[in-house]
Structure formats: structure tokens, C-alpha cells
Amino acid sequence: MNILVIRFSSLGDLVTLEPTFRAIRNFYSDAVITFLTSNVGASLYNDSVYFNEYVIKNGFFETVSKLKVKSYDLVINLQCNKPSHYYNLLLSKKRTVNKSFNLFQKVFNLKTESKSPQSLLERCINDFNKTKTYFNNQENLIVHLPSLEDKVLNERLTSKFGEKKLIAISTGTSLRWESKKWGRNNYKNLILRLKDEFGILLIGTELEIEDEKFIKNECGEFLISYVNKTSLSQLKTILNTVDLYIGNDSGPSHIAAGVGTTTVTIFGSTDIKHCVKFEKYSGEHYYLQPKNDILCAPCYKSVCPTKHECMDSITVNNVYTLIKQIKEINE
């Protein structure tokens, strides 16, 4: 049986869909499952057993030509935007199940409820009792990102930090969310507060290279930097190894929570309702938000139109105090 699963973005959504991917593989254990996704999706799941093949979305016709080499018994469209429907329209397939709206609904902007993992799989396998039994086990709804162990990483961290508890820090966000940043100077000062008690790892992509240079200039001897040095698969391993993750409202918070690591997420321009604490993750998760008198937050503006008052109201001492209160990191 050939199955195509479609989902391109975003990183946080790709992480939270893990229980759905796991369920698809559970119910179709012998199927050949192809994942039409982005480079991010492929990197995030290429160490899992969920998919047999990956097709990376590039140019429209190039992608279609890669998909048309086989016929599909089932297409599961988890993206449900216009491009995903257009891809599906040109494929040879027997059946399609959409997570939310179909092409007609999307084109005419007709709202429809997004299907839960259980209702989605019910539509796929047409067996209510079987899916009900599976999803009655709440563990099957919790995100458990697969990750690999790395002995070389463990040896390096032990050699550098000994028996200290480990904290991973990411200073960045995506390009369009400058307003979410707590600021490199704050992170630098936080690291200086933490350096004697904890081992510090700096993580990030090429977007955080300038932050890395600034922080390493004053904190270099106290940390190990993996900025722009890891795939998402390797990042999962790092975040699974540390005891705590600290960062802005961004994708790495979801990855850390997805591997069960305790997190602290700093919020400003976006609402705490997006915190991993309120998603289906294992582990303990915490957040900090602006003071109550910052009336403009959350504004959901990608660039702060004033003076970044929301993030400035969260002090280094606020973050440090929370870290010291987290039982798991101080035992």
C-alpha cells in the first residue's frame, strides 16, 4: 500500500503533528509512506520509522514530477493550503483525507473545523472502535519526538562541565519575528549569572551567528556553542541530553518539549497561550511574560513599533530566579 502524507511547515506544527505521524505508521505498519515536506520536516523526522521516503517541496512542477512516479492508495493532506491541494489534484490516487478544508472550501474561504488525530485516523481507516481504543491511551496523544543517543556528545559535555546540570540556550526566532527576541545582551548577562552552577550550551541557526559572536566574546570559555553546526536531528539529540532549555517563543522550544526536556520560554509580543506548557508534551514547562502594566502586549507585531517595553520588563533576575525555583534543574 502506498500512502502520501503532506505537510510543509511550520517547525512548531511539524513537531506537534508527531502523534499523528506515529498513529499513521501504527495503523499502516506495512505501507510505503512518502512524506511531502520541507527540508525542515525531512531533517526533523529522518531518524524516525514513520516515513519510508521523503519528497522535498521545491518548484511546483519539479515536485509534481517526483510524486507522479507512483500511484497512491491514500493521500493524507495535513497542510490543506492551496498548493497542497494543487499537488494532490495532479496525482494518481484512490482516496484523499484532509485534516481541515478541501480545495473547494479553501478557494471560497469556507471555514471548517480541523480534525483531531483520532477523527483524522477514523476517516482514514474507517474503523471507529479501533481508533477509539488506540487514542483512549493518552500516551498516544503526547508528543514524543524520536531522537538518537550520541556518546561523543556526552563525553564532550562531561569533559567540559563535569557533573554540572546542563542548560541549552537559543537567542533567536524566525526572520519575521524580531519582536519576540529577549535580546543578546540579556542572554549574555544570564549566562554570566549561570556559569558557575551550570554547563551552558548555545544553539541556533545561521540567524543567530551574530548573537553567538557577541556572547562568545564575553562568555566563550564558559560555554559550548552549536550555533549553525547541527541538523534538526542532531539538535534533538542535544536537547534530549540537557536538563533545561531557555529561549524565546520559537521552534526550538517545541523541539525541547518534544523530547521531554524541561523548558523556560520568554514571551513578549505573542500570547502565553502558545506556550508548550499548554500543548500535549511530557515534562515540566514554564514561561515568563511582560509585567501587567505593559498594555500593548501581546501585540502580534513582527517588529516592535515602540521601544520593546514588553521584553525589557522581563529582567535577567526574573529568569535566573525562575531557574533556581525549578526543582528538576536544582536537585
C-alpha positions in Angstrom: 0.0 0.0 0.0 1.3 3.5 -1.0 0.4 6.4 1.2 1.4 10.1 0.7 1.4 12.5 3.7 1.6 16.2 3.0 2.9 18.8 5.5 5.4 21.6 4.7 5.5 23.9 7.7 6.0 25.3 10.3 8.6 23.9 12.7 6.3 24.1 15.7 3.4 22.5 13.8 5.6 19.7 12.4 6.6 18.9 16.0 3.1 18.9 17.3 2.0 16.6 14.5 4.3 13.8 15.8 1.4 11.8 17.4 -0.5 11.9 14.1 2.6 10.6 12.2 3.1 7.9 14.8 -0.6 6.9 14.6 -0.4 6.7 10.8 2.5 4.3 11.0 0.8 2.3 13.7 -2.3 1.7 11.6 -0.4 1.2 8.4 2.7 -0.7 9.6 3.4 -2.4 6.3 2.7 0.6 4.0 5.2 2.5 2.0 4.7 6.1 3.3 6.0 9.1 1.4 6.3 12.4 3.2 5.9 15.5 1.0 7.5 18.2 3.2 10.2 20.9 3.5 13.9 20.5 4.4 12.8 21.2 8.0 10.3 18.3 8.0 12.8 15.9 6.5 15.5 16.8 8.9 13.2 16.6 11.9 11.9 13.1 11.1 14.6 11.4 9.0 15.7 9.4 12.1 12.2 8.1 12.7 10.4 5.0 11.3 7.3 7.0 10.3 8.3 7.5 6.7 10.0 5.4 4.0 10.6 8.2 1.5 10.8 12.0 1.5 10.0 14.4 -1.3 11.2 17.9 -0.6 8.9 20.6 -1.9 10.8 22.8 -4.4 9.4 24.1 -7.7 5.8 23.1 -8.3 6.3 21.0 -11.5 9.6 19.6 -10.3 7.8 18.4 -7.1 4.8 17.0 -9.1 7.1 15.0 -11.4 8.7 13.4 -8.3 5.4 12.5 -6.9 3.9 11.1 -10.1 6.3 8.2 -10.3 3.8 6.1 -8.3 0.1 5.9 -7.6 -1.2 6.4 -4.1 -3.9 4.4 -2.3 -4.3 7.2 0.2 -3.3 10.8 0.4 -3.4 12.4 3.9 -3.2 16.2 3.5 -2.2 17.8 6.8 -1.3 21.1 5.2 -4.6 21.9 3.4 -3.4 25.2 1.8 -3.9 25.8 -1.9 -0.5 24.5 -3.1 -1.1 21.2 -1.2 -4.5 20.8 -2.9 -3.0 21.6 -6.3 -0.3 18.9 -5.8 -3.0 16.4 -4.8 -5.1 17.3 -7.8 -2.4 16.2 -10.3 -1.6 12.9 -8.6 -2.8 9.4 -9.3 -4.6 8.4 -6.1 -7.6 6.4 -4.9 -8.6 8.5 -1.9 -7.8 11.7 -0.1 -8.4 12.6 3.6 -7.9 16.3 4.5 -7.1 17.5 8.0 -9.2 20.6 7.5 -10.7 22.2 4.4 -10.8 20.6 0.9 -9.9 22.6 -2.2 -13.4 23.9 -2.7 -13.6 25.2 0.9 -10.1 26.7 0.6 -10.8 28.6 -2.6 -14.1 30.0 -1.4 -12.7 30.7 2.2 -15.3 28.4 3.8 -14.3 27.7 7.4 -14.3 24.2 8.7 -13.0 22.5 11.9 -9.6 21.0 11.8 -9.7 17.2 12.5 -8.2 15.8 15.7 -5.7 12.9 15.3 -8.4 10.5 16.3 -11.1 11.8 13.8 -8.4 12.1 11.1 -7.4 8.4 11.5 -11.1 7.4 11.7 -11.6 8.9 8.3 -8.5 7.0 7.0 -9.1 3.5 8.3 -12.9 3.6 8.6 -12.8 1.8 12.0 -14.2 3.8 14.8 -13.6 1.1 17.5 -10.0 0.5 16.5 -9.1 4.2 16.6 -11.0 4.8 19.8 -9.1 2.1 21.6 -5.8 3.5 20.3 -6.5 7.1 21.3 -8.0 6.2 24.7 -4.4 5.6 25.7 -3.4 9.2 26.4 0.2 8.5 25.8 -0.7 8.2 22.1 -1.6 11.9 22.1 1.6 13.1 23.7 4.4 14.3 21.5 7.4 12.0 21.7 10.0 13.2 19.1 12.4 10.3 18.2 16.0 11.1 19.0 19.3 9.3 18.9 21.9 9.0 21.6 25.4 10.4 20.9 28.3 9.0 23.1 30.7 11.5 21.6 28.5 14.4 22.6 28.1 13.0 26.1 31.9 12.6 26.5 32.5 16.1 25.3 30.0 17.6 27.7 31.3 15.6 30.7 34.8 16.6 29.8 33.9 20.3 29.7 31.3 20.6 32.5 31.8 17.5 34.7 28.7 16.7 36.7 27.0 20.1 36.3 23.4 20.2 35.1 23.2 21.4 31.5 21.2 24.3 30.1 20.7 24.9 26.4 20.0 28.5 25.3 18.7 29.8 22.0 18.7 33.6 21.5 16.8 33.7 18.2 13.5 33.5 16.4 12.4 33.3 12.8 13.3 36.2 10.5 9.8 37.6 10.6 9.6 37.8 14.4 12.2 40.3 15.5 9.8 41.4 18.3 10.0 38.0 20.0 13.6 38.4 20.9 14.6 39.0 24.6 17.9 40.3 23.4 21.5 39.1 23.1 22.7 41.4 26.0 20.1 39.8 28.3 21.2 36.3 27.4 24.8 37.2 27.8 24.2 38.6 31.3 22.1 35.5 32.2 24.9 33.2 31.1 27.3 35.1 33.4 24.9 34.5 36.3 24.6 30.8 35.5 28.2 29.9 34.5 29.4 28.8 38.0 26.5 26.5 38.6 25.6 25.1 35.2 27.1 23.9 31.9 25.9 26.2 29.1 25.2 25.2 25.5 24.4 27.8 22.9 22.2 26.5 20.0 20.7 28.1 16.9 20.9 28.5 13.1 22.8 30.9 10.9 20.3 33.6 12.0 21.9 33.5 15.4 25.6 33.8 14.3 25.9 37.5 15.2 24.4 36.8 18.7 26.9 33.9 19.1 29.8 36.2 18.3 28.7 38.8 20.8 28.1 36.3 23.6 31.2 34.3 23.0 33.3 37.5 23.2 32.5 37.7 26.9 31.3 34.2 27.8 33.2 31.9 25.4 35.2 30.0 27.9 32.0 29.2 29.9 30.0 27.6 27.1 30.0 25.3 24.1 28.4 26.7 21.0 26.5 24.5 18.5 25.1 27.6 16.6 24.8 26.7 12.9 26.6 23.4 13.5 23.7 20.9 13.7 20.9 19.4 11.7 17.5 19.2 13.4 18.1 15.5 14.1 21.4 16.4 15.9 19.6 19.3 17.7 17.0 16.8 19.0 19.9 14.8 20.5 21.4 17.8 22.1 18.1 19.0 23.6 17.4 15.5 24.9 20.8 15.5 26.6 20.4 18.8 28.5 18.4 19.3 31.7 16.8 22.6 30.7 16.1 24.7 27.6 15.7 28.5 27.7 14.6 30.6 24.7 12.1 32.9 23.0 8.7 31.8 21.7 10.2 29.8 18.7 10.6 26.4 17.2 13.4 25.1 19.5 11.0 25.3 22.5 8.8 22.8 20.7 11.7 20.5 19.9 12.9 20.6 23.5 9.5 19.9 24.8 9.0 17.2 22.2 12.0 15.2 23.6 10.7 15.7 27.1 13.2 18.3 28.3 12.1 21.0 30.8 11.7 24.4 29.2 11.5 28.1 30.0 10.0 30.2 27.3 10.2 34.0 27.3 7.1 35.7 25.8 6.6 39.3 24.7 4.8 40.2 21.5 2.9 36.8 21.4 0.5 35.3 24.0 1.4 32.7 26.5 -1.4 30.5 25.1 1.2 29.4 22.5 3.5 28.1 25.3 4.5 24.4 25.1 3.1 24.2 28.7 -0.4 24.2 27.2 0.3 21.7 24.4 0.4 17.9 24.6 4.1 17.5 25.8 5.6 15.5 28.5 7.9 17.1 31.1 7.7 20.4 33.0 7.3 23.7 31.2 7.5 27.3 32.4 7.1 30.7 30.9 7.8 34.4 31.7 5.7 37.2 30.3 5.7 41.0 30.5 4.5 42.9 33.5 0.8 43.6 33.7 1.3 47.3 33.1 2.7 46.7 29.6 -0.7 47.2 28.0 0.5 46.8 24.4 1.5 43.1 24.9 0.7 40.8 23.2 0.6 42.9 20.1 1.5 40.2 17.5 3.5 42.7 15.5 6.6 41.2 13.9 8.7 44.4 14.7 8.1 46.4 17.8 6.6 49.8 16.9 7.8 51.4 20.2 10.7 50.6 22.5 10.4 46.8 23.1 8.9 47.6 26.6 7.4 44.1 26.8 10.7 42.2 26.7 12.6 44.9 28.7 10.2 44.4 31.6 11.5 40.8 31.9 14.8 41.1 33.7 17.8 38.7 33.9 17.0 38.3 37.6 13.4 37.3 36.7 14.7 34.5 34.5 17.5 33.5 36.9 15.1 33.3 39.9 12.7 31.1 37.9 15.6 28.7 37.0 16.5 28.5 40.7 13.0 27.6 41.6 12.7 24.7 39.1 13.1 21.6 41.1 14.4 19.3 38.4 17.3 21.6 37.5 18.4 22.1 41.1 18.2 18.6 42.5 
